Amino acid sequence: MAIDGKKFQLQVAEKKGSDWAFKKILFRDCVINSVNPSNVVIDGAPVATVGGIILGFTADTDFEPED
Protein backbone atom coordinates (compact mmCIF):
# COMPACT_ATOMS: atom_id res chain seq x y z
CA MET A 1 0.00 0.00 0.00
CA ALA A 2 2.79 2.43 0.85
CA ILE A 3 4.71 1.82 -2.37
CA ASP A 4 1.59 2.11 -4.52
CA GLY A 5 0.20 5.09 -2.57
CA LYS A 6 -3.15 3.32 -2.16
CA LYS A 7 -5.70 5.06 0.04
CA PHE A 8 -7.54 3.18 2.79
CA GLN A 9 -10.04 3.81 5.56
CA LEU A 10 -9.54 3.33 9.28
CA GLN A 11 -12.43 3.20 11.73
CA VAL A 12 -12.06 3.27 15.51
CA ALA A 13 -15.12 2.20 17.49
CA GLU A 14 -16.06 2.27 21.14
CA LYS A 15 -15.18 -0.75 23.22
CA LYS A 16 -17.55 -1.74 25.99
CA GLY A 17 -16.94 0.44 29.00
CA SER A 18 -17.51 3.98 30.19
CA ASP A 19 -14.12 5.62 29.65
CA TRP A 20 -14.40 6.44 25.93
CA ALA A 21 -15.02 10.00 24.70
CA PHE A 22 -16.50 8.85 21.38
CA LYS A 23 -18.63 6.08 19.90
CA LYS A 24 -17.03 6.08 16.46
CA ILE A 25 -14.36 7.90 14.44
CA LEU A 26 -13.80 7.30 10.72
CA PHE A 27 -10.60 8.37 8.97
CA ARG A 28 -11.05 8.35 5.17
CA ASP A 29 -8.45 8.51 2.41
CA CYS A 30 -5.47 7.57 4.59
CA VAL A 31 -2.05 7.18 2.96
CA ILE A 32 1.07 5.59 4.43
CA ASN A 33 4.05 7.93 4.00
CA SER A 34 6.75 6.20 6.07
CA VAL A 35 7.67 2.79 7.44
CA ASN A 36 10.56 2.29 9.85
CA PRO A 37 11.36 -1.34 10.77
CA SER A 38 13.38 -2.14 13.87
CA ASN A 39 16.47 -4.30 13.96
CA VAL A 40 16.03 -8.03 14.38
CA VAL A 41 16.71 -9.15 17.93
CA ILE A 42 17.32 -12.64 19.29
CA ASP A 43 15.06 -12.39 22.34
CA GLY A 44 11.97 -10.74 20.84
CA ALA A 45 9.96 -9.96 17.76
CA PRO A 46 10.91 -7.06 15.49
CA VAL A 47 8.46 -4.18 15.19
CA ALA A 48 7.74 -1.56 12.56
CA THR A 49 6.57 2.01 13.05
CA VAL A 50 4.18 3.14 10.33
CA GLY A 51 3.41 6.81 9.69
CA GLY A 52 0.70 8.26 7.55
CA ILE A 53 -1.64 11.12 6.80
CA ILE A 54 -5.43 11.39 6.85
CA LEU A 55 -6.70 13.24 3.79
CA GLY A 56 -10.43 12.86 4.47
CA PHE A 57 -12.10 13.63 7.79
CA THR A 58 -15.27 15.63 8.39
CA ALA A 59 -16.26 16.08 12.04
CA ASP A 60 -19.95 16.43 11.14
CA THR A 61 -20.16 12.95 9.57
CA ASP A 62 -17.06 11.00 10.61
CA PHE A 63 -17.19 11.55 14.39
CA GLU A 64 -19.89 10.31 16.76
CA PRO A 65 -19.36 11.64 20.30
CA GLU A 66 -20.24 9.71 23.44
CA ASP A 67 -23.65 10.67 24.84
Residue pairs with C-beta under 8 A, 6 or more apart in sequence:
1 8
1 32
2 32
2 33
2 34
2 35
2 50
5 31
6 31
7 29
7 30
7 31
7 55
8 30
9 26
9 27
9 28
9 29
9 30
10 26
10 27
10 30
10 54
11 24
11 25
11 26
11 27
12 22
12 24
12 25
12 27
13 23
13 24
14 20
14 22
14 23
14 24
14 66
20 66
21 65
21 66
22 63
22 64
22 65
22 66
23 64
23 65
23 66
23 67
24 63
24 64
25 62
25 63
25 64
26 57
26 61
26 62
26 63
27 54
27 56
27 57
27 62
28 54
28 55
28 56
28 57
28 62
29 54
29 55
29 56
30 52
30 53
30 54
30 55
31 52
31 53
31 55
32 50
32 51
32 52
33 51
33 52
33 53
34 49
34 50
34 51
34 52
35 48
35 49
35 50
35 51
36 48
36 49
36 50
36 51
37 46
37 47
37 48
38 46
38 47
38 48
38 49
39 46
40 46
56 62
57 63
